[in-house]
């Protein structure tokens, strides 16, 4: 990817950035010379920590001004409060927050358990609230928040009542915060990806994925870099008059 922006002097936190879309986003900021904070959830197997370290090394090789690796469970209010304290202590504040961390537990409502519902809501919706709440206290004037929602929050997808509900909530939260934080010149926008090539998509049956591709006018599923490029734009000075908006990145799927 060619460097279109210069984020030298900007501190960027991307939640859930040890791999997938989150890793692609933080690596794009690294290439634009930002101070990058790689966040991960400390799973019992330790794989997320390994992935986070690898992403951090990639960020360094791409030219990031600084790289920090910080663990936090976004679904836990106090964990996020501690994360933001560390950001403040190590980086002196925050300029850009990208709320990317998320999980899926797909089932029809008939088969969905209370745990399936609550786990997705806790991470994908409450987690975004926790991060926005605590980050707003350390975000500098003129800062940026980009919430990663989903096309599922716009149209609803079979078997994703928990995920679609959470992502729709993220869109509503985006619109409210855009109004509340505007006086500090902080913009708040959301991105609603369609089908993107990630480990989550790898679990979709090939025949189902082929059906998705048939419905996408550009003829392919998205790549993590498609999302990263949009995040960089919405985080730039050039987008300072854009706030409270939802940008679907779907290859024309919703047209």
Residue pairs with C-beta under 8 A, 6 or more apart in sequence:
1 28
1 31
1 225
1 228
1 229
3 31
3 32
4 32
4 232
5 32
5 232
5 235
5 236
6 32
6 33
7 29
7 32
7 33
7 34
7 96
7 235
8 32
8 33
8 34
8 65
9 35
9 65
10 29
10 34
10 35
10 95
10 96
11 34
11 35
11 37
11 87
11 91
11 92
11 93
11 94
11 95
11 96
12 26
12 29
12 34
12 35
12 36
12 37
12 95
12 96
12 97
12 98
12 235
13 37
13 39
13 87
13 94
13 96
13 97
13 98
13 135
14 22
14 25
14 26
14 29
14 36
14 37
14 38
14 39
14 98
14 100
15 22
15 39
15 72
15 74
15 97
15 98
15 99
15 100
15 101
15 127
15 131
16 22
16 39
16 40
16 41
16 74
16 100
16 101
16 102
17 23
17 25
17 26
17 38
17 39
17 40
17 52
17 55
17 98
17 100
18 38
18 39
18 40
18 48
18 49
18 51
18 52
18 55
19 51
19 55
19 199
20 198
20 199
20 200
20 224
21 100
21 148
21 193
21 196
21 198
21 224
21 227
21 228
22 39
22 98
22 100
22 101
23 38
23 51
23 55
23 58
23 224
24 224
24 225
24 227
24 228
25 98
25 100
25 224
25 227
25 228
25 231
26 36
26 37
26 38
26 55
26 59
26 98
27 55
27 58
27 59
27 62
27 228
28 225
28 228
28 229
28 231
28 232
29 36
29 59
29 64
29 96
29 232
29 235
30 36
30 58
30 59
30 60
30 62
30 63
30 64
30 67
31 62
31 63
32 232
33 63
33 64
33 65
34 64
34 65
34 96
35 64
35 65
35 66
35 67
35 68
35 91
36 56
36 59
36 64
36 65
36 66
36 67
36 68
37 67
37 68
37 69
37 70
37 87
37 91
38 52
38 55
38 56
38 59
38 67
38 68
38 69
38 70
39 52
39 70
39 71
39 72
39 74
39 83
39 101
40 48
40 49
40 51
40 52
40 69
40 71
41 48
41 71
41 72
41 73
41 74
41 101
42 48
42 49
42 71
42 73
43 49
49 71
52 69
52 71
53 69
56 67
56 68
56 69
59 67
60 67
66 91
68 87
68 90
68 91
70 83
70 86
70 87
72 79
72 80
72 82
72 83
73 79
73 80
74 80
74 99
74 101
74 123
74 127
74 128
74 130
74 131
75 122
75 123
75 126
75 127
75 130
76 130
77 130
77 133
79 130
80 127
80 130
80 131
80 133
80 134
81 134
83 134
84 94
84 134
84 135
84 137
84 138
87 93
87 94
87 138
88 94
88 138
93 138
93 139
93 140
94 135
94 138
94 139
94 140
94 143
95 139
95 140
95 142
95 143
95 144
96 143
96 144
96 145
96 146
96 235
97 131
97 132
97 135
97 139
97 143
97 144
97 145
97 146
98 145
98 146
98 148
98 231
98 235
99 127
99 128
99 131
99 132
99 145
99 146
99 147
99 148
99 170
100 148
101 123
101 127
102 123
102 124
102 127
102 148
102 166
103 119
103 120
103 123
103 124
104 120
104 160
104 163
104 200
105 112
105 116
105 119
105 120
105 162
105 163
106 159
106 160
106 163
107 113
107 116
107 159
108 158
108 159
108 161
109 161
112 161
112 162
116 162
117 161
117 162
119 162
120 162
120 163
120 166
121 162
121 165
121 166
124 163
124 166
124 167
124 170
125 165
125 166
125 167
125 169
125 170
125 173
128 147
128 170
128 173
129 173
132 145
132 147
132 173
132 177
132 188
135 145
136 177
136 181
136 186
139 145
139 181
139 184
139 186
141 184
141 185
141 186
142 184
142 185
142 186
142 240
143 184
143 185
143 186
143 187
144 186
144 187
144 188
144 234
144 235
144 239
145 174
145 177
145 181
145 186
145 187
145 188
145 189
146 189
146 190
146 191
146 231
146 234
146 235
147 170
147 171
147 173
147 174
147 188
147 189
147 190
147 191
148 170
148 190
148 191
148 193
148 227
149 167
149 168
149 170
149 171
149 174
149 190
149 191
149 192
149 246
150 163
150 164
150 167
150 192
150 193
151 157
151 192
151 193
151 194
151 248
151 250
151 253
151 254
152 160
152 163
152 164
152 167
153 164
153 166
153 167
153 168
153 169
153 170
153 171
153 192
154 168
154 171
154 192
154 246
154 248
154 254
155 254
156 164
157 163
157 164
167 192
170 190
171 190
171 192
171 246
174 188
174 189
174 190
174 244
174 246
175 244
177 188
178 187
178 188
178 189
178 243
178 244
178 245
179 244
181 187
181 188
182 243
185 240
187 234
187 239
187 240
187 242
187 243
188 243
188 244
189 234
189 239
189 242
189 243
189 244
189 245
189 246
189 247
190 245
190 246
190 247
191 227
191 230
191 231
191 234
191 246
191 247
191 249
192 246
192 247
192 248
192 249
192 250
193 222
193 226
193 227
193 248
193 249
193 250
194 216
194 221
194 222
194 248
194 249
194 250
194 251
194 253
194 254
195 201
195 209
195 212
195 213
195 216
195 221
195 222
195 250
195 253
196 221
196 222
196 223
196 224
196 226
196 227
197 221
197 222
197 223
197 224
198 224
201 209
201 221
204 212
209 221
212 221
213 219
213 220
213 221
215 253
216 250
216 251
216 252
216 253
217 251
217 252
217 253
217 255
218 251
218 252
219 251
220 251
221 251
222 249
222 250
222 251
226 249
227 249
230 247
230 249
233 239
234 242
234 247
248 254
